[in-house]
């Protein structure tokens, strides 16, 4: 026989896991120090300059 599932509890458990996943993503994005953000920006700017320097004029 199958187990009886309380749909209200299942819905709340799913919402809880979704909310936790969103929180983890936000911690990764917004939980960085200013130095880390600046380092990432400098790295991205250097990549952009290198890429722009390698473009051919048509």
Secondary structure, 3 states (H helix, E strand, C coil): CCCCCCHHHHHHHHHHHHHHHHHHHHHHHHCCCHHHHHHHHHHHHHHHHHHHHCCCCC
